[in-house]
Amino acid sequence: MFIEVLKSKIHRITVTEANLNYIGSITLDEDLMDAADIVEYEKVQILNINNGERIETYVIKGARGSGVVCLNGPAARRVQFGDVIIVCAYCTMTPEEARSHEPTLVFPDTATNSLS
């Protein structure tokens, strides 16, 4: 049997853009992706702290060091510029593996979305 567990989380980042006319996804600063061990096109869950919305989408790379957090396509209707969100990525493993698993937790500066 396999279960789904939290692989990594970027906790409390600020939305810098919402682009309704893009085909979909969330654009994330590549530094944030690396820190959270999230790869391009990986499925993630977006939790909007401001309004309680929960969205599933996939990640595309944004410019490294830019702090970009942009919800694209239909997800742009669920967030606004300045909203604070949490990005969660999950993985599948056995219950035995899960007992010793430690997710990667990233806590960027909410004002700049930077790691320093």
C-alpha positions in Angstrom: 0.0 0.0 0.0 1.1 3.6 -0.7 0.1 6.8 0.9 0.5 10.4 -0.2 2.5 12.6 2.2 3.8 16.2 2.2 7.1 16.3 0.3 7.8 20.0 0.6 6.2 23.3 1.4 6.9 26.9 0.7 5.2 28.7 3.6 3.7 32.2 3.2 4.9 33.7 -0.1 3.3 36.7 -1.6 1.6 36.7 -5.0 3.4 39.1 -7.3 1.2 38.6 -10.4 -2.0 37.0 -11.6 -2.1 36.4 -15.4 -5.5 35.2 -16.6 -4.4 35.1 -20.2 -1.7 32.4 -19.8 -2.5 28.7 -20.3 -2.2 27.7 -16.7 0.2 26.9 -13.8 2.1 28.9 -11.2 5.4 30.6 -12.1 7.8 30.4 -9.2 11.3 32.0 -8.7 13.7 29.2 -9.5 15.5 29.8 -6.1 12.3 29.0 -4.3 11.8 25.9 -6.4 15.3 24.7 -5.6 15.0 25.3 -1.9 11.7 23.3 -1.8 13.0 20.6 -4.1 10.2 21.3 -6.6 10.8 20.6 -10.2 9.3 22.2 -13.3 5.9 20.8 -14.2 5.5 19.1 -10.8 1.9 19.1 -9.5 1.4 21.4 -6.5 -1.4 22.5 -4.3 -1.8 26.3 -3.7 -3.4 27.3 -0.4 -4.6 31.0 -0.3 -4.4 32.3 3.2 -6.4 35.4 2.3 -9.5 33.7 1.1 -9.2 30.0 1.9 -9.1 28.8 -1.8 -7.3 25.6 -2.6 -6.0 25.1 -6.1 -4.1 22.3 -7.8 -1.8 23.2 -10.7 1.8 22.7 -11.9 4.9 24.7 -11.6 6.9 26.5 -14.3 10.3 28.2 -13.7 10.4 31.9 -13.1 13.6 34.0 -13.2 16.1 33.1 -10.5 16.2 35.7 -7.8 13.2 37.6 -9.1 10.8 36.7 -6.2 8.1 36.0 -8.8 5.0 34.2 -7.7 2.5 34.3 -10.5 -0.8 32.4 -10.8 -1.6 31.8 -14.4 -4.8 30.9 -16.3 -7.9 29.9 -14.4 -6.0 30.0 -11.1 -5.6 33.8 -11.6 -9.3 34.1 -10.7 -8.7 32.6 -7.3 -5.9 34.9 -6.1 -5.1 38.6 -6.2 -1.8 40.5 -6.3 -0.6 40.7 -2.7 -2.4 37.5 -1.4 -0.2 35.3 0.8 -0.2 31.6 -0.2 1.4 28.3 0.7 2.7 26.0 -2.0 2.6 22.3 -1.1 4.1 19.4 -3.1 3.4 15.8 -2.2 4.9 12.4 -2.9 3.8 8.8 -2.6 5.5 6.3 -0.4 4.9 3.3 1.8 3.6 3.9 5.4 7.0 2.5 6.6 8.9 5.1 4.5 6.5 7.8 5.7 7.3 7.1 9.4 10.9 8.4 8.9 10.2 11.0 6.2 10.9 14.7 6.9 9.4 17.1 4.4 11.4 20.1 3.2 9.9 23.3 4.7 10.9 26.7 3.2 10.1 30.0 5.0 10.9 32.9 2.7 10.7 36.6 3.5 7.0 37.3 2.8 7.7 40.9 1.7 10.3 39.9 -0.9 9.8 36.2 -1.4 13.6 35.9 -1.0 15.4 33.2 1.1 17.8 35.6 2.8 
